[in-house]
Amino acid sequence: MLQSLDSAFYRRLAITAAALAVYRLGVQLPVPGLVLETLAVTFKPGDLAIKSVSIFALGIMPLLTVLILAEFVTIFAPAVRRWEHAGQRNRDSVRHTVIGLALLVAAVQGAGLAGALEGVSGLVLEPGIYFRIICTMTFVAGAALVIALAGVIDRAGLGSGLWLIFLAQPLAELPPNLAAIAAAHDAGQYSLLAVVRSAMFTALAVAAVASLVLAARGAAAVSAACVWPLLIAYSVLAWLLIGIGLLVSGGSIETAMAITAPGSAIRQLSLTAVVILIAWLYVRSTRLAGLPSPIPAAPIAAVLAAIALAAEMLQSQLQTALPLGSVHLVIATVVATTILIDWGFIGGNERPVEDASEPLSPQA
């Protein structure tokens, strides 16, 4: 039954909106030391591409990179996950370690991005070591603030701060993407059949993922199992394809790239196999860690593999534009369905929002 929306809901909604507004504002603020005239010529006001030179250029990716690596480790070492959930002190240790490593990753990525900005003619006011240091420190501070905003949403807002910030950019790009598709269709450059294929894929993918989360009544183990296997699979897929391509081609890089390009049978088979394997291993690791999933691994793996393969075939072979990619679509569905379950809109089951998993834990 629909839960009455009291002041707590609106307070959490306002906090979430405020945190995301701060993030969107930071995306529009360029790092210090850039030539404003060059920025004005390169980027139009409100241009989403300005994110690449903003104080939040790294976004949530340093934290997500560390969490993906942590999840990959716990897949093969369930004892680590079991130790993490053995007590609050262990969870705090994991949080601190994850944040520290994320800021270290941000420093490395920020230094590389600062060097890249120097390579753009006329963009940096005074190129040199001083600019690189200030720019790198700004990127690290921006990443730290983004992590803090995610924590605020986790503790006092709606849904997962990590995933809401991760989705902020693609969701902001969704309206212009849809407008571009509509314009191409009106101009006769994009067929109605392709529009229908895209809409059907989106609807079926959302329905399948939402059904899994609803069947599990919003259990954190199932929500995590719908998200992390896809992220991990795409993270390791490139390395796997390079190895397979070099093996099949006898060491020829050009041939390896050709036979593993998007749309190739080798890529599609590898993607399907990796998603199924990672999903099975993920559910297995949570079970061995004492966090059993109410949904077996088979339906989760089947849904994720079908979504990933369908998205790959639609984009590479059928030339169908997807407003949201498979990963973003799955994560958005999990986040939205979980919020609706938490607040009694759907599912007929209320789970206290305060009982959510640790926001910066690999399980979150």
C-alpha positions in Angstrom: 0.0 0.0 0.0 1.2 3.5 -0.8 3.1 5.0 2.1 1.9 8.4 3.1 4.5 11.0 2.1 5.4 12.8 5.3 8.0 15.5 5.9 10.8 13.0 5.9 10.3 12.1 2.3 10.3 15.7 1.2 13.3 16.5 3.3 15.3 13.7 1.8 14.1 14.7 -1.7 15.2 18.3 -1.1 18.6 17.2 0.2 19.1 15.0 -2.8 18.1 17.7 -5.2 20.4 20.2 -3.4 23.4 17.8 -3.6 22.9 17.1 -7.3 22.5 20.8 -7.9 25.9 21.5 -6.3 27.4 18.8 -8.5 25.8 20.3 -11.6 27.1 23.7 -10.6 30.6 22.3 -10.1 30.5 20.7 -13.6 30.2 24.2 -15.0 33.1 25.8 -13.1 36.4 25.5 -14.9 39.7 24.8 -13.1 41.8 27.9 -12.4 44.6 28.9 -14.8 42.6 28.6 -18.1 42.2 31.4 -20.6 38.5 32.4 -20.4 38.5 33.7 -24.0 39.6 30.3 -25.3 37.0 28.6 -23.1 34.3 30.9 -24.4 35.2 30.0 -28.0 35.5 26.3 -27.3 32.5 25.8 -25.1 29.0 27.4 -25.4 27.2 28.4 -22.2 25.7 25.3 -20.6 27.6 23.0 -22.9 27.9 19.6 -21.3 31.4 19.1 -22.8 32.8 21.8 -20.4 32.8 19.0 -17.7 36.2 17.9 -19.1 37.8 21.1 -17.8 35.7 21.6 -14.7 36.6 21.2 -11.1 34.5 18.0 -11.2 36.1 16.7 -14.3 36.9 13.4 -12.7 33.4 13.1 -11.2 32.7 9.9 -9.3 35.0 7.8 -11.5 38.0 7.6 -9.1 35.7 6.2 -6.4 33.9 3.9 -8.8 37.3 2.6 -10.2 38.3 1.5 -6.7 35.0 0.0 -6.0 35.0 -2.0 -9.2 38.5 -3.3 -8.3 37.2 -4.2 -4.7 34.2 -6.0 -6.1 36.4 -8.0 -8.5 38.6 -9.0 -5.6 35.7 -10.1 -3.4 34.3 -12.2 -6.2 37.3 -14.5 -5.9 37.8 -13.9 -2.2 34.4 -14.0 -0.4 36.2 -14.1 2.9 37.0 -10.4 2.4 33.4 -9.5 2.0 32.5 -11.7 5.0 35.2 -9.9 7.1 33.8 -6.5 6.0 30.3 -7.3 7.2 31.5 -8.8 10.4 31.2 -5.5 12.3 31.0 -1.8 12.1 34.7 -1.3 12.7 35.5 -3.5 9.7 33.1 -1.5 7.5 34.6 1.7 8.6 38.1 0.4 7.7 36.9 -0.5 4.3 35.3 2.9 3.8 38.5 4.8 4.8 40.6 2.5 2.6 38.3 3.0 -0.4 38.2 6.8 0.0 42.0 7.0 0.4 42.6 4.9 -2.7 40.0 6.8 -4.6 41.8 10.1 -3.9 45.1 8.5 -4.9 43.5 7.5 -8.2 42.2 11.0 -8.5 45.7 12.4 -8.1 47.1 10.2 -10.9 44.2 10.9 -13.2 44.2 14.6 -12.4 47.9 14.9 -13.2 47.4 13.2 -16.5 44.4 15.5 -17.3 46.4 18.6 -16.3 49.1 17.6 -18.8 46.5 17.1 -21.5 45.1 20.6 -20.9 48.6 22.0 -21.3 48.7 20.4 -24.7 45.7 22.4 -26.0 47.0 25.4 -27.8 46.0 28.7 -26.0 44.0 27.1 -23.3 46.4 27.4 -20.3 47.3 30.9 -19.2 50.8 30.0 -17.8 51.8 26.4 -18.6 54.3 24.8 -16.3 54.8 22.8 -13.1 52.9 25.4 -11.1 49.8 25.0 -13.2 50.0 21.2 -13.1 50.3 21.2 -9.3 47.4 23.6 -8.8 45.3 21.9 -11.4 45.9 18.4 -10.0 45.1 19.6 -6.5 41.9 21.1 -7.8 40.9 17.9 -9.4 41.6 15.9 -6.2 39.6 18.4 -4.1 36.8 18.2 -6.6 36.8 14.4 -6.4 36.8 14.6 -2.6 33.8 16.9 -2.7 31.9 14.6 -5.1 32.5 11.7 -2.7 31.2 13.9 0.1 28.1 14.8 -1.9 27.5 11.1 -2.5 27.8 10.4 1.2 25.3 13.2 2.0 22.8 11.6 -0.3 23.4 8.2 1.2 22.9 9.4 4.7 20.1 12.0 4.3 18.8 11.8 0.8 17.0 9.4 -1.5 18.7 6.4 -3.1 22.4 5.8 -3.6 24.6 8.9 -3.9 27.2 7.0 -5.8 24.8 5.9 -8.5 22.8 9.1 -8.7 26.0 11.1 -9.3 27.2 8.5 -11.8 23.9 8.9 -13.6 23.8 12.7 -13.5 25.8 13.3 -16.7 24.0 10.7 -18.9 20.6 11.8 -17.7 21.5 15.4 -18.4 22.5 14.4 -21.9 19.3 12.3 -22.4 17.0 15.2 -23.6 19.5 16.5 -26.2 20.0 12.9 -27.3 16.3 12.3 -27.8 16.0 15.6 -29.5 18.8 14.6 -31.9 17.1 11.3 -32.7 13.8 13.1 -33.3 15.4 15.6 -35.6 17.2 12.9 -37.6 13.9 11.0 -38.0 12.1 14.2 -39.1 14.9 14.8 -41.7 14.5 11.2 -43.0 18.0 10.2 -41.8 16.7 7.8 -39.1 14.0 5.3 -39.7 10.9 4.8 -37.6 11.8 1.1 -37.3 15.0 2.1 -35.5 13.1 4.3 -33.1 10.7 1.4 -32.4 13.6 -1.0 -31.8 15.2 1.5 -29.4 12.0 2.0 -27.5 11.3 -1.7 -27.3 14.8 -2.5 -26.0 14.5 0.2 -23.3 11.0 -0.9 -22.2 12.0 -4.6 -22.1 15.3 -4.0 -20.3 13.6 -1.8 -17.6 10.8 -4.3 -17.1 13.2 -7.3 -16.8 15.6 -5.5 -14.3 12.7 -4.0 -12.3 11.1 -7.5 -12.1 14.2 -8.9 -10.5 14.4 -6.1 -7.9 10.7 -6.4 -7.2 10.9 -10.2 -6.8 13.6 -9.7 -4.3 11.6 -7.0 -2.5 14.5 -4.6 -3.0 17.1 -6.8 -1.3 20.5 -5.1 -1.5 22.2 -8.3 -2.6 20.0 -8.5 -5.7 20.3 -4.8 -6.5 24.1 -5.1 -6.3 24.1 -8.3 -8.4 22.2 -6.4 -11.1 24.8 -3.6 -11.2 28.3 -4.8 -10.4 28.6 -7.8 -12.9 27.9 -5.5 -15.9 30.5 -2.9 -14.7 33.1 -5.6 -14.0 32.4 -7.4 -17.2 32.9 -4.3 -19.3 36.0 -3.5 -17.3 37.7 -6.8 -18.1 36.2 -7.3 -21.6 38.7 -5.1 -23.4 41.7 -7.0 -21.9 40.0 -10.3 -22.7 39.4 -9.3 -26.3 43.0 -8.1 -26.8 44.2 -11.5 -25.6 41.8 -13.4 -27.8 42.5 -11.3 -30.8 46.2 -11.6 -30.5 45.9 -15.4 -30.0 43.6 -15.9 -33.0 45.5 -13.5 -35.3 48.9 -14.9 -34.4 50.1 -11.7 -32.8 48.9 -9.2 -35.5 47.5 -6.1 -33.7 45.6 -4.9 -36.8 44.0 -8.3 -37.3 43.2 -8.6 -33.6 41.4 -5.2 -33.7 39.4 -6.2 -36.7 38.2 -9.5 -35.5 37.2 -8.2 -32.0 35.6 -4.9 -33.3 32.0 -4.0 -32.2 29.6 -6.3 -34.0 32.0 -9.2 -34.4 30.9 -12.7 -33.3 34.0 -13.0 -31.1 33.1 -9.8 -29.2 29.5 -10.8 -28.8 30.2 -14.3 -27.6 32.9 -13.0 -25.2 30.6 -10.3 -23.8 27.8 -12.8 -23.2 30.1 -15.3 -21.6 31.9 -12.8 -19.4 28.6 -11.2 -18.1 27.1 -14.7 -17.3 30.3 -15.8 -15.6 30.7 -12.6 -13.5 27.1 -12.6 -12.5 27.3 -16.2 -11.3 30.5 -15.6 -9.4 29.1 -12.5 -7.8 26.0 -14.2 -6.5 28.2 -17.1 -5.4 30.6 -14.8 -3.5 27.8 -13.1 -1.6 26.3 -16.4 -0.6 29.7 -17.7 0.7 30.1 -14.4 2.5 26.8 -15.1 4.4 24.8 -12.6 2.3 22.5 -15.0 0.3 20.6 -13.6 -2.6 16.8 -14.2 -2.7 17.1 -14.6 -6.5 19.2 -17.3 -8.0 22.2 -16.5 -10.2 20.6 -17.9 -13.3 17.9 -15.4 -14.0 20.1 -12.5 -13.0 22.9 -13.6 -15.4 20.3 -14.3 -18.2 18.8 -10.8 -17.9 22.1 -9.0 -17.8 23.6 -11.0 -20.6 20.5 -10.5 -22.8 20.6 -6.7 -22.2 24.3 -6.4 -22.9 24.1 -8.5 -26.1 21.0 -6.8 -27.3 22.5 -3.4 -26.8 25.7 -4.5 -28.6 23.8 -5.9 -31.6 21.4 -2.9 -31.9 24.2 -0.3 -31.9 26.8 -2.1 -34.0 24.7 -4.2 -36.5 21.3 -2.5 -36.7 22.6 1.0 -36.4 20.1 1.8 -33.6 20.8 4.7 -31.3 20.2 4.1 -27.6 19.5 7.2 -25.5 21.0 5.3 -22.5 23.5 2.6 -22.8 23.0 -0.8 -21.2 25.0 0.0 -18.0 23.3 3.3 -17.4 19.9 1.9 -18.1 20.3 -1.0 -15.7 21.7 1.2 -12.9 18.9 3.8 -13.4 16.3 1.1 -13.2 17.8 -0.4 -10.1 18.0 3.0 -8.3 14.5 4.1 -9.3 12.9 0.7 -8.4 14.7 0.6 -5.0 13.6 4.1 -4.1 10.0 3.3 -5.0 10.1 0.1 -2.9 11.7 1.9 0.0 9.0 4.4 0.2 6.1 2.0 -0.4 5.1 3.2 -3.9 5.4 -0.3 -5.3 6.1 -3.8 -4.1 3.9 -3.7 -1.0 6.9 -3.9 1.2 8.5 -1.1 3.2 12.2 -1.2 4.0 13.5 1.4 6.3 15.8 3.8 4.4 18.1 3.9 7.3 18.9 0.2 6.9 20.6 0.7 3.6 24.1 -0.7 3.1 27.2 1.4 3.9 27.3 4.0 1.1 31.0 3.8 0.3 31.3 0.1 0.9 31.9 -2.1 -2.2 28.5 -3.7 -1.3 26.6 -0.4 -1.6 
